[in-house]
Amino acid sequence: MNTATDDPTTVTVLVTGIGGFLAGHIGLQLLDQGYRVRGSLRRLDKSDAVQSQFRAQIHKDALERLSFVQADLDSDDGWTAAVEGCSYVIHTASPFPPGFPENEDALIQTARDGALRVLHAAHRARVKRVVLTSSIAATNHGDGKAPFTEKNWTDPEGQRATPYYKSKTLTERAAWIFAHEVGLDLAVINPSMILGPLLSANFGTSVGLIHHLMTGQFEGIPRFGFSVVDVRDVADAHIRAMTHPVAKSQRFIVGGRFFWLRDLVAVLAASFPEYAARLPSGEVPDEVVKAMAQSDPNARIIVHELNRDLSVSAEKAQRVLNWRSRPEEDAIRASAQSLIDLGLVRRRGEPAM
Protein backbone atom coordinates (compact mmCIF):
# COMPACT_ATOMS: atom_id res chain seq x y z
CA MET A 1 0.00 0.00 0.00
CA ASN A 2 1.54 3.29 -1.11
CA THR A 3 -0.27 6.31 0.26
CA ALA A 4 2.33 8.77 -1.02
CA THR A 5 1.63 10.80 -4.15
CA ASP A 6 5.01 10.09 -5.74
CA ASP A 7 5.30 7.98 -8.86
CA PRO A 8 7.62 5.19 -7.64
CA THR A 9 9.48 5.16 -10.96
CA THR A 10 10.72 8.70 -10.23
CA VAL A 11 11.74 7.95 -6.62
CA THR A 12 15.16 6.74 -5.46
CA VAL A 13 15.39 4.96 -2.10
CA LEU A 14 18.67 4.35 -0.30
CA VAL A 15 18.71 0.96 1.43
CA THR A 16 21.73 0.62 3.69
CA GLY A 17 23.51 -2.69 4.00
CA ILE A 18 21.66 -4.12 1.01
CA GLY A 19 23.66 -7.32 1.17
CA GLY A 20 21.90 -8.20 4.42
CA PHE A 21 18.98 -10.59 4.93
CA LEU A 22 16.27 -7.99 5.62
CA ALA A 23 17.73 -5.26 3.40
CA GLY A 24 17.80 -7.63 0.45
CA HIS A 25 14.09 -8.36 0.79
CA ILE A 26 13.34 -4.64 1.18
CA GLY A 27 15.29 -3.92 -1.99
CA LEU A 28 13.46 -6.62 -3.92
CA GLN A 29 10.03 -5.36 -2.86
CA LEU A 30 10.93 -1.77 -3.69
CA LEU A 31 12.13 -2.78 -7.16
CA ASP A 32 9.00 -4.86 -7.66
CA GLN A 33 6.91 -1.78 -6.86
CA GLY A 34 8.80 0.32 -9.40
CA TYR A 35 11.19 2.27 -7.19
CA ARG A 36 14.79 3.01 -7.99
CA VAL A 37 16.97 1.42 -5.33
CA ARG A 38 20.45 2.50 -4.32
CA GLY A 39 22.07 -0.03 -2.01
CA SER A 40 24.99 0.77 0.25
CA LEU A 41 27.77 -1.76 0.74
CA ARG A 42 30.91 -1.62 2.83
CA ARG A 43 32.81 -2.83 -0.24
CA LEU A 44 31.65 -2.42 -3.80
CA ASP A 45 33.25 -5.70 -4.82
CA LYS A 46 30.25 -7.34 -3.13
CA SER A 47 27.85 -5.75 -5.62
CA ASP A 48 28.10 -8.55 -8.19
CA ALA A 49 27.03 -11.10 -5.58
CA VAL A 50 24.04 -8.98 -4.55
CA GLN A 51 23.10 -8.41 -8.18
CA SER A 52 23.21 -12.15 -8.76
CA GLN A 53 20.93 -12.80 -5.77
CA PHE A 54 18.42 -10.28 -7.06
CA ARG A 55 18.59 -11.61 -10.61
CA ALA A 56 17.33 -14.96 -9.37
CA GLN A 57 14.30 -13.31 -7.75
CA ILE A 58 13.11 -10.52 -10.03
CA HIS A 59 12.64 -9.60 -13.70
CA LYS A 60 15.84 -8.39 -15.34
CA ASP A 61 14.24 -5.07 -16.33
CA ALA A 62 13.85 -4.21 -12.65
CA LEU A 63 17.58 -4.68 -12.11
CA GLU A 64 18.20 -1.63 -14.29
CA ARG A 65 16.80 0.43 -11.40
CA LEU A 66 19.30 -1.03 -8.90
CA SER A 67 22.61 0.71 -8.19
CA PHE A 68 25.25 0.55 -5.48
CA VAL A 69 27.36 2.94 -3.44
CA GLN A 70 30.21 2.27 -1.04
CA ALA A 71 29.73 3.48 2.53
CA ASP A 72 30.75 2.07 5.91
CA LEU A 73 29.01 2.67 9.25
CA ASP A 74 32.42 3.29 10.85
CA SER A 75 33.36 6.09 8.45
CA ASP A 76 31.93 9.43 7.31
CA ASP A 77 33.12 8.71 3.78
CA GLY A 78 30.48 7.96 1.19
CA TRP A 79 27.29 8.84 3.02
CA THR A 80 26.80 12.25 1.39
CA ALA A 81 27.03 10.64 -2.04
CA ALA A 82 24.85 7.75 -0.89
CA VAL A 83 21.86 9.94 -0.04
CA GLU A 84 22.25 12.47 -2.86
CA GLY A 85 19.08 12.54 -4.94
CA CYS A 86 17.23 10.11 -2.69
CA SER A 87 13.67 10.81 -1.56
CA TYR A 88 13.76 8.20 1.20
CA VAL A 89 16.30 6.30 3.26
CA ILE A 90 15.72 2.89 4.84
CA HIS A 91 18.52 2.25 7.30
CA THR A 92 18.76 -1.44 8.12
CA ALA A 93 22.53 -1.85 8.42
CA SER A 94 23.59 -2.65 11.98
CA PRO A 95 25.87 -5.27 13.53
CA PHE A 96 24.10 -8.35 14.96
CA PRO A 97 26.82 -10.65 16.31
CA PRO A 98 26.17 -14.13 17.63
CA GLY A 99 26.85 -14.57 21.33
CA PHE A 100 28.62 -11.90 23.36
CA PRO A 101 31.05 -9.74 21.36
CA GLU A 102 34.55 -9.29 22.73
CA ASN A 103 34.22 -5.52 22.61
CA GLU A 104 30.77 -4.34 23.71
CA ASP A 105 31.65 -0.66 23.32
CA ALA A 106 32.77 -1.15 19.72
CA LEU A 107 29.47 -2.85 18.86
CA ILE A 108 27.45 -0.03 20.38
CA GLN A 109 29.62 2.66 18.79
CA THR A 110 29.32 1.17 15.31
CA ALA A 111 25.54 0.83 15.59
CA ARG A 112 24.84 4.24 17.14
CA ASP A 113 27.43 6.34 15.34
CA GLY A 114 26.66 4.61 12.05
CA ALA A 115 22.96 5.39 12.36
CA LEU A 116 23.74 9.01 13.19
CA ARG A 117 26.01 9.28 10.15
CA VAL A 118 23.14 8.12 7.97
CA LEU A 119 20.65 10.46 9.68
CA HIS A 120 22.96 13.46 9.41
CA ALA A 121 23.48 12.82 5.70
CA ALA A 122 19.74 12.32 5.18
CA HIS A 123 18.96 15.57 6.96
CA ARG A 124 21.49 17.51 4.89
CA ALA A 125 20.02 15.99 1.71
CA ARG A 126 16.50 16.91 2.86
CA VAL A 127 15.07 13.47 2.29
CA LYS A 128 11.35 13.09 2.87
CA ARG A 129 11.64 10.39 5.51
CA VAL A 130 14.06 7.97 7.09
CA VAL A 131 12.87 4.54 8.22
CA LEU A 132 15.18 3.04 10.82
CA THR A 133 15.29 -0.67 11.61
CA SER A 134 15.41 -1.09 15.37
CA SER A 135 14.27 -4.24 17.18
CA ILE A 136 12.11 -5.56 19.99
CA ALA A 137 15.54 -5.83 21.64
CA ALA A 138 14.85 -2.14 22.37
CA THR A 139 11.40 -2.79 23.89
CA ASN A 140 11.35 -6.14 25.71
CA HIS A 141 14.05 -5.97 28.36
CA GLY A 142 13.11 -3.28 30.84
CA ASP A 143 10.40 -3.09 33.48
CA GLY A 144 7.51 -3.63 31.05
CA LYS A 145 5.32 -6.70 30.89
CA ALA A 146 4.11 -8.84 28.00
CA PRO A 147 2.67 -8.27 25.56
CA PHE A 148 5.22 -5.51 24.95
CA THR A 149 4.21 -2.44 22.95
CA GLU A 150 5.86 0.63 21.45
CA LYS A 151 5.54 2.34 24.86
CA ASN A 152 8.06 -0.07 26.37
CA TRP A 153 11.81 0.44 26.40
CA THR A 154 14.71 -1.81 27.31
CA ASP A 155 16.82 -0.59 30.24
CA PRO A 156 20.36 -0.41 28.83
CA GLU A 157 21.76 -0.36 32.38
CA GLY A 158 19.80 -3.40 33.58
CA GLN A 159 21.32 -6.86 33.99
CA ARG A 160 19.08 -8.18 31.20
CA ALA A 161 20.63 -5.84 28.63
CA THR A 162 23.04 -7.86 26.50
CA PRO A 163 25.48 -5.91 24.32
CA TYR A 164 23.15 -6.33 21.34
CA TYR A 165 20.08 -5.20 23.30
CA LYS A 166 22.06 -2.18 24.48
CA SER A 167 23.20 -1.35 20.97
CA LYS A 168 19.66 -1.39 19.54
CA THR A 169 18.23 0.60 22.47
CA LEU A 170 20.93 3.27 22.55
CA THR A 171 20.91 3.58 18.75
CA GLU A 172 17.17 4.08 18.57
CA ARG A 173 17.24 6.57 21.48
CA ALA A 174 19.99 8.56 19.76
CA ALA A 175 18.08 8.54 16.47
CA TRP A 176 14.94 9.92 18.09
CA ILE A 177 16.91 12.65 19.89
CA PHE A 178 18.60 13.73 16.66
CA ALA A 179 15.36 13.65 14.66
CA HIS A 180 13.55 15.78 17.21
CA GLU A 181 16.42 18.26 17.43
CA VAL A 182 16.61 18.93 13.70
CA GLY A 183 13.03 18.14 12.63
CA LEU A 184 13.93 15.06 10.59
CA ASP A 185 10.96 12.95 9.52
CA LEU A 186 11.71 9.57 11.12
CA ALA A 187 9.79 6.32 11.50
CA VAL A 188 11.11 3.24 13.29
CA ILE A 189 10.34 -0.46 12.78
CA ASN A 190 10.91 -2.81 15.73
CA PRO A 191 10.84 -6.38 14.36
CA SER A 192 10.82 -9.53 16.43
CA MET A 193 12.88 -12.62 15.51
CA ILE A 194 13.13 -12.44 11.70
CA LEU A 195 12.94 -15.73 9.82
CA GLY A 196 11.98 -16.61 6.25
CA PRO A 197 13.54 -17.43 2.88
CA LEU A 198 17.22 -16.72 2.38
CA LEU A 199 18.51 -14.91 -0.69
CA SER A 200 22.02 -16.34 -0.34
CA ALA A 201 24.09 -18.76 1.71
CA ASN A 202 25.09 -15.91 4.02
CA PHE A 203 22.68 -16.05 6.94
CA GLY A 204 22.62 -13.98 10.09
CA THR A 205 22.06 -14.73 13.74
CA SER A 206 18.30 -15.29 13.50
CA VAL A 207 18.35 -17.93 10.76
CA GLY A 208 21.56 -19.15 12.37
CA LEU A 209 19.43 -20.47 15.22
CA ILE A 210 17.49 -22.67 12.77
CA HIS A 211 20.79 -23.84 11.29
CA HIS A 212 22.14 -24.76 14.73
CA LEU A 213 18.97 -26.67 15.58
CA MET A 214 18.91 -28.62 12.31
CA THR A 215 22.59 -29.51 12.36
CA GLY A 216 22.52 -31.03 15.82
CA GLN A 217 24.33 -28.25 17.66
CA PHE A 218 21.76 -28.15 20.46
CA GLU A 219 22.03 -30.91 23.06
CA GLY A 220 18.76 -29.85 24.67
CA ILE A 221 16.10 -27.17 24.65
CA PRO A 222 16.30 -24.29 27.14
CA ARG A 223 13.09 -22.76 28.47
CA PHE A 224 13.42 -19.69 26.28
CA GLY A 225 11.12 -18.13 23.70
CA PHE A 226 10.57 -15.28 21.27
CA SER A 227 8.11 -13.78 18.82
CA VAL A 228 8.56 -14.81 15.18
CA VAL A 229 7.95 -12.78 12.01
CA ASP A 230 8.61 -13.40 8.32
CA VAL A 231 11.31 -11.30 6.63
CA ARG A 232 8.96 -10.59 3.71
CA ASP A 233 6.42 -9.06 6.07
CA VAL A 234 9.07 -7.00 7.88
CA ALA A 235 10.20 -5.64 4.50
CA ASP A 236 6.60 -4.76 3.69
CA ALA A 237 6.27 -2.91 7.01
CA HIS A 238 9.32 -0.76 6.22
CA ILE A 239 7.89 0.29 2.86
CA ARG A 240 4.49 1.06 4.40
CA ALA A 241 6.17 3.17 7.08
CA MET A 242 8.19 4.93 4.38
CA THR A 243 5.15 6.14 2.50
CA HIS A 244 2.30 6.41 5.02
CA PRO A 245 1.83 10.04 6.12
CA VAL A 246 0.88 9.26 9.73
CA ALA A 247 3.95 7.07 10.29
CA LYS A 248 6.04 10.18 10.98
CA SER A 249 7.58 10.16 14.47
CA GLN A 250 6.16 6.71 15.20
CA ARG A 251 7.72 3.39 16.16
CA PHE A 252 6.03 0.16 15.09
CA ILE A 253 6.49 -3.31 16.52
CA VAL A 254 6.15 -5.96 13.81
CA GLY A 255 6.05 -9.42 15.29
CA GLY A 256 3.92 -12.50 15.38
CA ARG A 257 3.12 -15.33 17.74
CA PHE A 258 5.39 -16.13 20.65
CA PHE A 259 7.10 -19.51 20.45
CA TRP A 260 8.86 -21.35 23.22
CA LEU A 261 11.91 -22.91 21.63
CA ARG A 262 10.44 -26.39 22.14
CA ASP A 263 7.38 -25.35 20.08
CA LEU A 264 9.57 -24.07 17.26
CA VAL A 265 11.49 -27.37 17.31
CA ALA A 266 8.16 -29.19 17.07
CA VAL A 267 7.29 -27.24 13.90
CA LEU A 268 10.63 -28.22 12.35
CA ALA A 269 10.26 -31.87 13.36
CA ALA A 270 6.75 -32.10 11.91
CA SER A 271 7.64 -30.25 8.70
CA PHE A 272 11.00 -31.96 8.04
CA PRO A 273 10.75 -35.45 9.53
CA GLU A 274 13.82 -36.66 7.63
CA TYR A 275 15.91 -34.19 9.68
CA ALA A 276 14.13 -34.74 13.00
CA ALA A 277 16.87 -36.97 14.41
CA ARG A 278 19.23 -33.99 14.47
CA LEU A 279 16.83 -31.82 16.46
CA PRO A 280 17.10 -31.57 20.25
CA SER A 281 14.38 -33.25 22.30
CA GLY A 282 14.78 -32.95 26.07
CA GLU A 283 14.64 -29.64 27.92
CA VAL A 284 17.75 -28.19 29.57
CA PRO A 285 17.09 -27.31 33.23
CA ASP A 286 17.46 -23.62 34.09
CA GLU A 287 20.25 -24.44 36.54
CA VAL A 288 22.30 -26.00 33.73
CA VAL A 289 21.84 -22.92 31.49
CA LYS A 290 22.90 -20.67 34.37
CA ALA A 291 26.03 -22.75 34.91
CA MET A 292 26.79 -22.73 31.19
CA ALA A 293 26.44 -18.93 31.10
CA GLN A 294 29.71 -18.63 33.00
CA SER A 295 31.61 -19.71 29.89
CA ASP A 296 29.14 -20.04 26.99
CA PRO A 297 28.30 -16.71 25.26
CA ASN A 298 25.09 -18.12 23.78
CA ALA A 299 23.87 -19.15 27.23
CA ARG A 300 24.74 -15.70 28.60
CA ILE A 301 22.36 -14.12 26.10
CA ILE A 302 19.33 -16.02 27.35
CA VAL A 303 20.12 -16.67 30.99
CA HIS A 304 18.07 -13.70 32.25
CA GLU A 305 15.16 -14.48 29.90
CA LEU A 306 14.51 -18.08 30.94
CA ASN A 307 10.80 -18.77 31.49
CA ARG A 308 10.00 -15.16 30.57
CA ASP A 309 7.06 -14.31 28.33
CA LEU A 310 8.51 -12.01 25.65
CA SER A 311 5.41 -11.78 23.47
CA VAL A 312 4.68 -8.51 21.68
CA SER A 313 1.70 -6.65 20.27
CA ALA A 314 1.68 -5.61 16.61
CA GLU A 315 -1.72 -3.96 16.97
CA LYS A 316 -0.38 -0.50 16.16
CA ALA A 317 1.25 -1.59 12.89
CA GLN A 318 -1.92 -3.42 11.94
CA ARG A 319 -4.12 -0.45 12.74
CA VAL A 320 -1.99 2.42 11.41
CA LEU A 321 -0.12 0.79 8.52
CA ASN A 322 -2.75 -1.83 7.66
CA TRP A 323 0.10 -4.31 8.05
CA ARG A 324 -0.59 -8.03 8.08
CA SER A 325 1.70 -11.01 8.51
CA ARG A 326 1.63 -14.55 7.19
CA PRO A 327 1.53 -17.54 9.56
CA GLU A 328 4.66 -17.75 11.67
CA GLU A 329 5.08 -21.42 10.81
CA ASP A 330 5.58 -20.38 7.18
CA ALA A 331 8.56 -18.26 8.20
CA ILE A 332 10.07 -21.09 10.23
CA ARG A 333 9.63 -23.58 7.41
CA ALA A 334 10.96 -21.14 4.80
CA SER A 335 14.20 -20.64 6.74
CA ALA A 336 14.72 -24.38 7.09
CA GLN A 337 13.87 -25.06 3.45
CA SER A 338 16.32 -22.39 2.30
CA LEU A 339 19.09 -23.95 4.39
CA ILE A 340 18.31 -27.34 2.86
CA ASP A 341 18.10 -26.00 -0.70
CA LEU A 342 21.43 -24.21 -0.31
CA GLY A 343 23.10 -27.36 0.98
CA LEU A 344 23.75 -25.83 4.39
CA VAL A 345 21.69 -28.52 6.12
CA ARG A 346 22.00 -32.12 4.93
CA ARG A 347 20.57 -35.44 5.96
CA ARG A 348 22.91 -37.84 7.70
CA GLY A 349 25.06 -39.57 5.12
CA GLU A 350 24.19 -37.04 2.42
CA PRO A 351 27.35 -35.83 0.60
CA ALA A 352 28.29 -32.15 0.60
CA MET A 353 27.24 -30.16 -2.44
C-alpha positions as CSV (number, residue, x, y, z in Angstrom):
1,M,0.0,0.0,0.0
2,N,1.5,3.3,-1.1
3,T,-0.3,6.3,0.3
4,A,2.3,8.8,-1.0
5,T,1.6,10.8,-4.1
6,D,5.0,10.1,-5.7
7,D,5.3,8.0,-8.9
8,P,7.6,5.2,-7.6
9,T,9.5,5.2,-11.0
10,T,10.7,8.7,-10.2
11,V,11.7,8.0,-6.6
12,T,15.2,6.7,-5.5
13,V,15.4,5.0,-2.1
14,L,18.7,4.3,-0.3
15,V,18.7,1.0,1.4
16,T,21.7,0.6,3.7
17,G,23.5,-2.7,4.0
18,I,21.7,-4.1,1.0
19,G,23.7,-7.3,1.2
20,G,21.9,-8.2,4.4
21,F,19.0,-10.6,4.9
22,L,16.3,-8.0,5.6
23,A,17.7,-5.3,3.4
24,G,17.8,-7.6,0.4
25,H,14.1,-8.4,0.8
26,I,13.3,-4.6,1.2
27,G,15.3,-3.9,-2.0
28,L,13.5,-6.6,-3.9
29,Q,10.0,-5.4,-2.9
30,L,10.9,-1.8,-3.7
31,L,12.1,-2.8,-7.2
32,D,9.0,-4.9,-7.7
33,Q,6.9,-1.8,-6.9
34,G,8.8,0.3,-9.4
35,Y,11.2,2.3,-7.2
36,R,14.8,3.0,-8.0
37,V,17.0,1.4,-5.3
38,R,20.4,2.5,-4.3
39,G,22.1,0.0,-2.0
40,S,25.0,0.8,0.3
41,L,27.8,-1.8,0.7
42,R,30.9,-1.6,2.8
43,R,32.8,-2.8,-0.2
44,L,31.6,-2.4,-3.8
45,D,33.3,-5.7,-4.8
46,K,30.2,-7.3,-3.1
47,S,27.8,-5.7,-5.6
48,D,28.1,-8.5,-8.2
49,A,27.0,-11.1,-5.6
50,V,24.0,-9.0,-4.6
51,Q,23.1,-8.4,-8.2
52,S,23.2,-12.1,-8.8
53,Q,20.9,-12.8,-5.8
54,F,18.4,-10.3,-7.1
55,R,18.6,-11.6,-10.6
56,A,17.3,-15.0,-9.4
57,Q,14.3,-13.3,-7.7
58,I,13.1,-10.5,-10.0
59,H,12.6,-9.6,-13.7
60,K,15.8,-8.4,-15.3
61,D,14.2,-5.1,-16.3
62,A,13.9,-4.2,-12.6
63,L,17.6,-4.7,-12.1
64,E,18.2,-1.6,-14.3
65,R,16.8,0.4,-11.4
66,L,19.3,-1.0,-8.9
67,S,22.6,0.7,-8.2
68,F,25.3,0.6,-5.5
69,V,27.4,2.9,-3.4
70,Q,30.2,2.3,-1.0
71,A,29.7,3.5,2.5
72,D,30.7,2.1,5.9
73,L,29.0,2.7,9.2
74,D,32.4,3.3,10.9
75,S,33.4,6.1,8.5
76,D,31.9,9.4,7.3
77,D,33.1,8.7,3.8
78,G,30.5,8.0,1.2
79,W,27.3,8.8,3.0
80,T,26.8,12.2,1.4
81,A,27.0,10.6,-2.0
82,A,24.9,7.7,-0.9
83,V,21.9,9.9,0.0
84,E,22.3,12.5,-2.9
85,G,19.1,12.5,-4.9
86,C,17.2,10.1,-2.7
87,S,13.7,10.8,-1.6
88,Y,13.8,8.2,1.2
89,V,16.3,6.3,3.3
90,I,15.7,2.9,4.8
91,H,18.5,2.2,7.3
92,T,18.8,-1.4,8.1
93,A,22.5,-1.8,8.4
94,S,23.6,-2.7,12.0
95,P,25.9,-5.3,13.5
96,F,24.1,-8.3,15.0
97,P,26.8,-10.6,16.3
98,P,26.2,-14.1,17.6
99,G,26.9,-14.6,21.3
100,F,28.6,-11.9,23.4
101,P,31.1,-9.7,21.4
102,E,34.5,-9.3,22.7
103,N,34.2,-5.5,22.6
104,E,30.8,-4.3,23.7
105,D,31.6,-0.7,23.3
106,A,32.8,-1.1,19.7
107,L,29.5,-2.9,18.9
108,I,27.5,0.0,20.4
109,Q,29.6,2.7,18.8
110,T,29.3,1.2,15.3
111,A,25.5,0.8,15.6
112,R,24.8,4.2,17.1
113,D,27.4,6.3,15.3
114,G,26.7,4.6,12.0
115,A,23.0,5.4,12.4
116,L,23.7,9.0,13.2
117,R,26.0,9.3,10.2
118,V,23.1,8.1,8.0
119,L,20.6,10.5,9.7
120,H,23.0,13.5,9.4
121,A,23.5,12.8,5.7
122,A,19.7,12.3,5.2
123,H,19.0,15.6,7.0
124,R,21.5,17.5,4.9
125,A,20.0,16.0,1.7
126,R,16.5,16.9,2.9
127,V,15.1,13.5,2.3
128,K,11.3,13.1,2.9
129,R,11.6,10.4,5.5
130,V,14.1,8.0,7.1
131,V,12.9,4.5,8.2
132,L,15.2,3.0,10.8
133,T,15.3,-0.7,11.6
134,S,15.4,-1.1,15.4
135,S,14.3,-4.2,17.2
136,I,12.1,-5.6,20.0
137,A,15.5,-5.8,21.6
138,A,14.9,-2.1,22.4
139,T,11.4,-2.8,23.9
140,N,11.3,-6.1,25.7
141,H,14.1,-6.0,28.4
142,G,13.1,-3.3,30.8
143,D,10.4,-3.1,33.5
144,G,7.5,-3.6,31.0
145,K,5.3,-6.7,30.9
146,A,4.1,-8.8,28.0
147,P,2.7,-8.3,25.6
148,F,5.2,-5.5,25.0
149,T,4.2,-2.4,23.0
150,E,5.9,0.6,21.5
151,K,5.5,2.3,24.9
152,N,8.1,-0.1,26.4
153,W,11.8,0.4,26.4
154,T,14.7,-1.8,27.3
155,D,16.8,-0.6,30.2
156,P,20.4,-0.4,28.8
157,E,21.8,-0.4,32.4
158,G,19.8,-3.4,33.6
159,Q,21.3,-6.9,34.0
160,R,19.1,-8.2,31.2
161,A,20.6,-5.8,28.6
162,T,23.0,-7.9,26.5
163,P,25.5,-5.9,24.3
164,Y,23.2,-6.3,21.3
165,Y,20.1,-5.2,23.3
166,K,22.1,-2.2,24.5
167,S,23.2,-1.3,21.0
168,K,19.7,-1.4,19.5
169,T,18.2,0.6,22.5
170,L,20.9,3.3,22.5
171,T,20.9,3.6,18.8
172,E,17.2,4.1,18.6
173,R,17.2,6.6,21.5
174,A,20.0,8.6,19.8
175,A,18.1,8.5,16.5
176,W,14.9,9.9,18.1
177,I,16.9,12.6,19.9
178,F,18.6,13.7,16.7
179,A,15.4,13.6,14.7
180,H,13.5,15.8,17.2
181,E,16.4,18.3,17.4
182,V,16.6,18.9,13.7
183,G,13.0,18.1,12.6
184,L,13.9,15.1,10.6
185,D,11.0,12.9,9.5
186,L,11.7,9.6,11.1
187,A,9.8,6.3,11.5
188,V,11.1,3.2,13.3
189,I,10.3,-0.5,12.8
190,N,10.9,-2.8,15.7
191,P,10.8,-6.4,14.4
192,S,10.8,-9.5,16.4
193,M,12.9,-12.6,15.5
194,I,13.1,-12.4,11.7
195,L,12.9,-15.7,9.8
196,G,12.0,-16.6,6.3
197,P,13.5,-17.4,2.9
198,L,17.2,-16.7,2.4
199,L,18.5,-14.9,-0.7
200,S,22.0,-16.3,-0.3
201,A,24.1,-18.8,1.7
202,N,25.1,-15.9,4.0
203,F,22.7,-16.1,6.9
204,G,22.6,-14.0,10.1
205,T,22.1,-14.7,13.7
206,S,18.3,-15.3,13.5
207,V,18.4,-17.9,10.8
208,G,21.6,-19.1,12.4
209,L,19.4,-20.5,15.2
210,I,17.5,-22.7,12.8
211,H,20.8,-23.8,11.3
212,H,22.1,-24.8,14.7
213,L,19.0,-26.7,15.6
214,M,18.9,-28.6,12.3
215,T,22.6,-29.5,12.4
216,G,22.5,-31.0,15.8
217,Q,24.3,-28.3,17.7
218,F,21.8,-28.1,20.5
219,E,22.0,-30.9,23.1
220,G,18.8,-29.9,24.7
221,I,16.1,-27.2,24.7
222,P,16.3,-24.3,27.1
223,R,13.1,-22.8,28.5
224,F,13.4,-19.7,26.3
225,G,11.1,-18.1,23.7
226,F,10.6,-15.3,21.3
227,S,8.1,-13.8,18.8
228,V,8.6,-14.8,15.2
229,V,8.0,-12.8,12.0
230,D,8.6,-13.4,8.3
231,V,11.3,-11.3,6.6
232,R,9.0,-10.6,3.7
233,D,6.4,-9.1,6.1
234,V,9.1,-7.0,7.9
235,A,10.2,-5.6,4.5
236,D,6.6,-4.8,3.7
237,A,6.3,-2.9,7.0
238,H,9.3,-0.8,6.2
239,I,7.9,0.3,2.9
240,R,4.5,1.1,4.4
241,A,6.2,3.2,7.1
242,M,8.2,4.9,4.4
243,T,5.1,6.1,2.5
244,H,2.3,6.4,5.0
245,P,1.8,10.0,6.1
246,V,0.9,9.3,9.7
247,A,4.0,7.1,10.3
248,K,6.0,10.2,11.0
249,S,7.6,10.2,14.5
250,Q,6.2,6.7,15.2
251,R,7.7,3.4,16.2
252,F,6.0,0.2,15.1
253,I,6.5,-3.3,16.5
254,V,6.1,-6.0,13.8
255,G,6.1,-9.4,15.3
256,G,3.9,-12.5,15.4
257,R,3.1,-15.3,17.7
258,F,5.4,-16.1,20.6
259,F,7.1,-19.5,20.5
260,W,8.9,-21.4,23.2
261,L,11.9,-22.9,21.6
262,R,10.4,-26.4,22.1
263,D,7.4,-25.4,20.1
264,L,9.6,-24.1,17.3
265,V,11.5,-27.4,17.3
266,A,8.2,-29.2,17.1
267,V,7.3,-27.2,13.9
268,L,10.6,-28.2,12.4
269,A,10.3,-31.9,13.4
270,A,6.7,-32.1,11.9
271,S,7.6,-30.2,8.7
272,F,11.0,-32.0,8.0
273,P,10.8,-35.5,9.5
274,E,13.8,-36.7,7.6
275,Y,15.9,-34.2,9.7
276,A,14.1,-34.7,13.0
277,A,16.9,-37.0,14.4
278,R,19.2,-34.0,14.5
279,L,16.8,-31.8,16.5
280,P,17.1,-31.6,20.3
281,S,14.4,-33.2,22.3
282,G,14.8,-33.0,26.1
283,E,14.6,-29.6,27.9
284,V,17.7,-28.2,29.6
285,P,17.1,-27.3,33.2
286,D,17.5,-23.6,34.1
287,E,20.2,-24.4,36.5
288,V,22.3,-26.0,33.7
289,V,21.8,-22.9,31.5
290,K,22.9,-20.7,34.4
291,A,26.0,-22.8,34.9
292,M,26.8,-22.7,31.2
293,A,26.4,-18.9,31.1
294,Q,29.7,-18.6,33.0
295,S,31.6,-19.7,29.9
296,D,29.1,-20.0,27.0
297,P,28.3,-16.7,25.3
298,N,25.1,-18.1,23.8
299,A,23.9,-19.1,27.2
300,R,24.7,-15.7,28.6
301,I,22.4,-14.1,26.1
302,I,19.3,-16.0,27.4
303,V,20.1,-16.7,31.0
304,H,18.1,-13.7,32.2
305,E,15.2,-14.5,29.9
306,L,14.5,-18.1,30.9
307,N,10.8,-18.8,31.5
308,R,10.0,-15.2,30.6
309,D,7.1,-14.3,28.3
310,L,8.5,-12.0,25.7
311,S,5.4,-11.8,23.5
312,V,4.7,-8.5,21.7
313,S,1.7,-6.6,20.3
314,A,1.7,-5.6,16.6
315,E,-1.7,-4.0,17.0
316,K,-0.4,-0.5,16.2
317,A,1.2,-1.6,12.9
318,Q,-1.9,-3.4,11.9
319,R,-4.1,-0.4,12.7
320,V,-2.0,2.4,11.4
321,L,-0.1,0.8,8.5
322,N,-2.8,-1.8,7.7
323,W,0.1,-4.3,8.1
324,R,-0.6,-8.0,8.1
325,S,1.7,-11.0,8.5
326,R,1.6,-14.5,7.2
327,P,1.5,-17.5,9.6
328,E,4.7,-17.8,11.7
329,E,5.1,-21.4,10.8
330,D,5.6,-20.4,7.2
331,A,8.6,-18.3,8.2
332,I,10.1,-21.1,10.2
333,R,9.6,-23.6,7.4
334,A,11.0,-21.1,4.8
335,S,14.2,-20.6,6.7
336,A,14.7,-24.4,7.1
337,Q,13.9,-25.1,3.4
338,S,16.3,-22.4,2.3
339,L,19.1,-23.9,4.4
340,I,18.3,-27.3,2.9
341,D,18.1,-26.0,-0.7
342,L,21.4,-24.2,-0.3
343,G,23.1,-27.4,1.0
344,L,23.8,-25.8,4.4
345,V,21.7,-28.5,6.1
346,R,22.0,-32.1,4.9
347,R,20.6,-35.4,6.0
348,R,22.9,-37.8,7.7
349,G,25.1,-39.6,5.1
350,E,24.2,-37.0,2.4
351,P,27.4,-35.8,0.6
352,A,28.3,-32.2,0.6
353,M,27.2,-30.2,-2.4
